[in-house]
Amino acid sequence: MRKLGLGLLAAACLAGAALPASAFERVGDRKVIVFGGRQQVPVLDPHVRYDWSTRMLQQAVYDALVKYEGNPAEVKPWLAESWETSPDGTVWTFHLTGTAKFHSGNPVDAEAVRYSFVRGLKLNKGVAWMLKDFLAPEGIEAVDARTVRFTLKKPYAAFLSFLPWWYVVDPKQVEAHAVDGDDGQKWLTDHEAGSGPFTIKRWEPNVLHELAALPDYWKGWPQGEAHRPAGVIYRIVREPAAQKASLLRGESDIVEGLTPDDYVQVARQKGVAIEDHAGMTTFGIKMNNKVGPTADPNLRKAIAYALDYDGLVQIYNGAARLQTSVFPAGMKGHIDVPGMPRRDLTKAKDYLAKSAYPNGGITLEYYHIAGLEEARRIGLLLLDNLAALNIKVDMRPEQWPNMVAKGSKPETSPNLTSVFVTPISTDPDAVAYQYHPNSWGQYFAMSFYDNPEVARMIDEARSTPDWDTRAPLYAEIQKRIVADQPEVFGMVQNRRWARRDVLKGFSFSPVRFTGEVDLYPLWIDAK
């Protein structure tokens, strides 16, 4: 409480004051952008891992065939300047620019693209789940230096929508650093073999990651060479209070993950701009459907009806809206599902009476990301709400990589896990497939939801090219998942960052993860 009081006093004293000048670092006459974020980047390998901080740096040092830009998000040409598909949707042919080069100087050719996709499928980690059911290594062909062809095992309507996250690596660099048949995984943990606008300058795990901007980036710079930054420093700042202080002291140019109260306070500061965007990032409380008390569907429904949903939104000072379906509003195929749970203690107690724990008397673990104040407050709300059912909540803050590890199998996955999920594709399969058994333990699929009929419909919908056929399938999928209550469906939060107003070029796209920013267009307009 003493620390909180001092923080509020400091904010009050700073209200209306201008930020310090020369907040940024310099390299010669160029400026270095400083990003303050809470989450570490443990593995940079683009085929092994992704989360918001990892993907932010991956997109800075690597390129893909296509890239998401804008709001609403659209797939735009990048390494590929054009493409076409066969009428049945099984053959996709991409034509490369021919001008792209890796940082090593090697050309980004069709063989590099083929190698990268084969590597991703072979490793079967990270991004592999997106395509492995439809694409086999033998289905990828380098037709000539500038043409690559993908022949799918069966149609996949979402194929193009996932390609922005399949980054292309330099085969020669990777193979030169492969050890004991590891396909270069150890080396790519903290090195890169990309063709993106930045390259690694410093890599200090759990402290900072510095990227240098390339003056000869093959695609040039959005604002022209004159506005190219010297680079970007991603500083790991664990606590929201420290992030806010770093912004106000001029040590960071942009920060993510401030508390709702902090955003209100820093918005009053001269020289600060708040980025506040309605996105598609959903908040849910994943419940272990296989092991422990929450394997009981009636208990899960009791928990869902006990939660104070209005209190959930109030935690965000109104910068959120309640979910009306499994799919976030704005996603193709979304419907408002009738009967979404809202606080109703009578229903909660009725479901509890039908469960294996009619009198409560149990304690449930609630894991949330350490340092994420909103998730902690949600835990406190849950603790208070479930007390009405005689259920205790054991709140456990944890680092995200450890939460992912615990959620990888039913035996170790917590009873309740606080998770924010951003769809990484504009196609509804990006959300629906998280509720398929093939996704169990993969990042967000910590519920281990198991409904064979829903899985069948998901399989049918994702392999059907015609949208008019897919749409009713997705409507039914949403209804059935809600009826099974594998998790508490909470809210869709706004995406917010606080930045110095001299930082220009910020662009929002709803398919990026919670704190993720496209670093490529950023520049500092200051003397």
N, C-alpha and C positions, 0 to 999 in steps of 0.2 A: 504493500500500500504506500510506503514511503517513496519508493521509486516512481510509482504512478503519479503521486502528488507532485514530485519534482518535475516530472515530464510535462504535466499540464501547466505548471508554473512557467517553465521555459517556453512552452508554446505560446502562452499568453503574452510573455515579454517580447516575443519575436513578431507578434501579430502586426501586420502592416509594414514590417521592416523589409528593406531590400536584401536580396541574397548577396553574399560576397562576390566581388568581381573575380575573374580569372579562376573559376572553379575547376576548370579542366586542366589536364596535363598537356604538355606540348612535346612534339618531336620536330625540332627545327621550327619551321613556320606553320606546321600542321598541328591540329588539335586532336587529342585522344579523348574519345567518348568513354565515360565511366558509367557502367551499369551496376547498380547494387541489387543483388538477388540473394535469397536465402538458401537456394538449393545447389548442392555440389554437382559436378560433372564427373562421375567416377569412371566412365568408359566412353570414349569418343567414337569408337568404331561404329559406322553407320548401319552395319548389318547385324550388330549384336544387341544394341540397346537404344531405346528412346524414351525420353520424358521431356518436360518442357525446357529445362535448362540445357540438357544434352542436345536436343533438337535445334535449339537456338544457335548453338555453336556449330553443329553439323551443317546447318543451312548456310552458315557464314563461310565455311571452308570447302564445302562440296557443292556440286551442281547435280541436277536431275534432268531427265528428259523434258519434263514440264514442271511448272511451278504454280502454286496457288497465289492469287493476288486479288485484292479488293474485297468489298463487302456489299452484296453477297459474294462469296468466294467463287472465282472462276479459274479453270485450268488454262494456263497460258503457255505458249511455246517457250522453250529454254534451250537446252542442248539440242532438242529436236525442233526444227523450224516448221515441220508439217508432218501429218500422219494420215493414214486412212485405214479403214477396217472392212472386212468382208461382210456381205449381207447377213450371214448367220452369226456374226460377232465373234468368231473363233480365231480369225487371223488379223493381227494388227501390224502394220508396217510403218516404221518411223524413219524420217529422213533428217540426218544430222546437219548442223550448220556448217561443219567443216572448218570453222575458225577457232573453235575452243581448244585450249591447251591446258594440260595439268601444270601444277606449279613446278614440276620437274622439267618442263619443256616438252614432254611427250604429247602427241596429239590425242585428243579425246575422239577416238574412232569407234566404229561399230564393234570391234573386238573387245574394247574396254567396257562397252555397255553389256555385251554378252557375258563377259567374265564377271562383272559386278552382280548381275542378276543370278547367275549360276552360284556364285559365292554366297549370296544371301539365302538362296534356297538350300544349299548344302549345309550351311551352319545351322539352319532351322532355329534361329533365335530372333529377337527383335521384330523386324518387319516381315519375317517369313510367313507368318500366319495370314497376312493380307492376300497372298497370291498362291500359296503352296497347294491348295486344293484344285487349282485350275491350270497351273503352269508347272511344267517339268523342265529340268535342265536341257533335255534334248529338244524341247520345243522352242529354243532360243537360237537364232541363226544370224550370224554376221554375213549378210548377202554380199556387200562390198564395203569399202572403207566408210561410206556415209549412209548405209542402209542397214537397219536391224529389223528382223521380223520375229514376232512372237506368235506361235501357234498354240492356242489353248486346248486343253483336253476337252473342254465343253464351254459353252458361252458363259461369260461372266459380266453382267451388266455394269458392275462397279470397277472394272479393270482400270480404265483411264483415271478414275478418281483417286486411286491409291498410288499412282506412279510418282507424284511429287515427293514421296518419302523414300523412294529407292534411289539413293545417291550413287553416283558412278565413281569408282576408285581407279587409280592408276595401277594396272596389273603388274607392270614391271617393278614399281616401287614395293608393292605388297609382297610379291614373290621374293624380292631381294631380302626382305626382312622376315620371311616365314621361318619359324623354328619348330623342328620336330613335327612337321605336318599340321601346324596350327593355323595355316592360311593367313598368317600375319596378324592374328588376333592380339597377341601380347604387344607387338609394336604399335598397332593402331589404337591401343588403349589411351595413349597420350601423345601420339603423333598423327599426322594426316597425310593422305595421298590424294588430294582433291584438286579441283580446278576452279573453286569458288573465289569470291572477291577478297577473301582474307586468308592469311596463313598464320600458323602458330608462332608467336614470339617468345612467350613465357608460359610455363605450365606448372603451377604450384598447387597441388591438390589441397582442397579444403581452404585455400587462401584466395587465390586469384588465377585467372586465365587471361593472358593478353594476346590479342590478335593484331597483326599488322595488315593494313590495307594495301593491296597490290596496285601500283600505278599502271601496270600493263594488263589489268584484268581484261580478258578477251571480249567481254560484253560492254566494257566501259563503265562509267558511273552515272547514275540517274540525274544528278545535278551538274554533271560535267566535272572535269578534272580539277577545276578551281575549288570545288566544294568537297573534294575527297578528303575524309579525315585521315589522320595518321594511323588510326586503328581504334580498337575497342578494348577496354579492360573490364572484364566481368569479375567484380569483387564479391566474394561470398560474405554476406552480412546476415547473421543468423536471426536476429531479433527485429521485429518491426520498429521498435523504439530507436534502435541503432540505425536502421535504414532511414528513418525520418530525420534523425540528427545528421546523418551523412549528407542528405539532400540539402538541409537548411544551412549546413556549414560549407556547402559547395564542394564536398568530397565526391559526390555522385551527381551525374547529370540526369539520370532516370532511375527510378526504383519501382519494384513491384511488391505487392503483398502487404501494403500498410493495412492497419486496422481500419474499419469503417470510420471510427472517430478521428483517426489520424488524417484520413483523406479530407474530412471536413475542415480540420485545423490548417493543413498545409495549403488548402485552396485559398485561404485568406492571405497567404504570403505574397508579397510583391515579387514578381519574377518566376512564379510557379504556375504551371499549367497542368490540369488534370485531364487525362484521357479516360473517358467513361463511355463504354460501348455495350449495347445489348448484344450478348453473344449467344453461344449454344452450349456453354459449359454448365453441366448439371451437377448438383450436389446430391449424393445419396449416402445412406448408411447401409453398406453391404452386410448381409447377415449370412453366416455360414449355414448353408442348407443341408449339409451332410453330417456334420459332427457337432455334438453339444446341444444345449437346449433349443437353439434357434433352428435346428433341423425339424422342429415341430411347426407345421404351417399355421396352426391356430395361435401359437405364441407369437409368431412373426406378425400376424394380423393384429394381435392385441397391442404389440409395440407400435405398429403403424397408426392405430387409432388413438393411442395415448399421447402421441406427439403434438405439441402446440405449434402448428404450422405458421400461424400469424407471428408467433414469437421468433420463429426461424427467420422470417423475412425482416423483422425488426432489427435483428442482429446486424444486418447489412444497411441499416438506415434507409430502407426502401430501394436499394440498388439491386433488387432481385425480384423474381416473380415465381409463384409456385408452379411446379410441374403439373401438367394436365395429362401426361402420358409418359411412357418409357422414352419416346423420342422427344427431343427438345422442339419447342415451337420454332418454326422456320425451316425445319428439315423436311425434305421432300417425303411425302407419305404420312406426315404427322396427322393424328386425329386426337380430338379431345375424348379421352376414355371416360365413359359414364361411371360414376361411383368411385372416383379416386378418393382414397382415405383422407379424411380431415379429422381434427380432434373431436372425439366422441367417446367419453369415458364409459358410457353405458355399453356401447359396442365393444370397447376394449375389454371390459370385464366379462362380457359374454363370451368373447373368444378365449380369454384366459381360462374361464371355467371349462371350456371344451378341450383345453390343452392338457398335457401331462403335468402341468404345474398350476392346478386350479387356484391355489392359494399364494402363488408367487413363491417367495422365500428363496430366490436364487440370486446369484451375482453374475452379471454379464460384463465381459471385458469390452471396453470401447477404445480402440486405437485411433489416434489422430496424429497428424504431422506436427512434430515438435516445433514450436515457434509460430505456428499458424493460429493467431488469436481467435479468428472466427470459428475454426473447428473446435477449439477449446471451449468457447462459449456455447456452441451447439451441444457439446458433451455435458455441460452444466445444465442446459435446458433439458436434455434427455434424462439426466440424473434426477432432476426435480419431477419431471412428468411420470417417470416409471415408478417413483416412490408411491404413487397412487395405486399401483398394482402390487405393492410389496416386493418390488424388484430393485436390487441395488445395481449401481453402475461403477465399475472400476476403471477410471480414466487413465490411459497410458499413452503419454506422448512418445513419439518414435520418429527417427529419421526415415524419409521415404524409401530409400533402398532396403532398409530393414523391414519396412511394412510390406514391400513387394515380395521379399524373401519369405516372410511369414505367410503371406497369402498365396503362395505357390502350390500348396496342397491342403486338402481338407483337414488333415490331422494337426496342422499348425496354424491354420487360418483362424483369426480371432472370431468371437461371437459377433462383434459389431466393428466395422471398419469405416472410418470417415473418408470418403473418396470424392474428388472432383474429376469429372470426365468430360473431355472435349472431343467430339467426333473428329476424326482425322481425315474424313472424307465427306463430300457433299452427298454421298449416296447413303440411304438408310441402312444398308448392310453393315456400315461401320458401327452402328449401335446394335442392330439386331444380332449380329454374330457374337457379341459379347455374352449372349445368353444361350450359346450353343456349347455342347460338351467339349468340342474341339478347342474352345477358348479357355477352358478351366485353368486357373492359375496364371493366366497371361495378364499381368499388370492389373487391369480393372475387374477381371472376372473372378473375384474373390468369393462369390456367393456359392459357386458350384451348383448352379441351378440346373435341374434335370427334369425336362418334360419332353418325352420322345416325339409327341405330336407337334409341339412348337419347333423342335429341331428339324423335323421333316419339312415344315412349312418354310423355315429359314433356308434350308437347302434348295427347295423348289424356287423360292423367290430370287435367290442370288444367281441362279443359273438360267433365269428366264429373261431374255432380252426385252420383251415387250412390256412397257410400263403399265398399260391398262390391265395386263394380267397380274403384274406384281402388286399393284396398289391394294386390291382387296386382301391379298395375303398379308401384307404388312399391317393392315387395319386389324385383322384377326390376331396376328402375333402380338400386337400391343395390348389388346384386350386380355388375352390369355396370360401374358406375363404379369400384368397388374393383378389379375385374379389370384395368381399363385403367390404374390407378395414375396419375391426372393430378397427384396431389400426395401428400405424406406425410401420412397421417391420424394425428394425434397423440393428443390427449387432450381431455377436457372439464374445464375448470378451474372451481373454485369461484369465486364472485364475492365479493370482499372489500373492505371499507372500514374505516378506523379513525376513530372519532368521539369527541368529548367526551361523557361520559354525560349531560350536561345538555341535549344536543341530542335532542329527542324527535320522534316521528312518522315515523321512517324506515320505508319500506315497500319490500319487494323484489318484483320481478316479473321472471321469466326472459327476457322478450322485450326488455327494455331492454339497451342496449349495455354494453360492458365496464365503464366507470366511471360510467355514467349513473345519476342519482338523480332521482326525482320530487321537485322542490323544493316543490311545493304543500302537502303535509301537514307540512312541517318547522316546528318552533318550538323555542325555548330556554326551559327551565324553570330559571331562575336569578334570584336577586334582585340 
